[in-house]
């Protein structure tokens, strides 16, 4: 059980850090071409990653709760039901994959923004 919880904590932390990094890039989109390129590519990537992992993490959490997770008084039941809907609310996975795999041709190359270890503020 401890290993399952540790794995879930790592996935949730990774998803949170990815989302925060995309938010940071979006906040600095006007001042840096590198951040603009990163935000353009990383936003659909983050949505795709976070929305595809949410049902799996919810399932593992439900397994940790056991039968109590299905009781309607437990918030886990609602989380388990709604986790697959994240991909619908944030755009379908197919749409995000298309955005990630096919950047618009007139846009500047995004690779410098992705490869930058320490983006300039």
Number of C-alpha atoms within 10 A of each C-alpha: 9 8 8 14 14 11 14 18 13 12 16 16 12 14 19 14 13 19 19 13 17 21 15 14 25 18 13 16 17 10 12 15 16 23 26 20 21 25 25 22 21 25 21 22 21 22 22 22 18 21 23 16 18 22 20 15 20 21 17 18 18 18 14 15 13 10 9 14 20 16 11 10 10 12 11 19 16 15 17 21 13 14 19 17 15 18 23 11 9 15 15 16 19 11 14 20 14 12 17 18 12 10 14 11 7 6 9 13 16 19 12 15 22 16 11 12 8 7 14 10 9
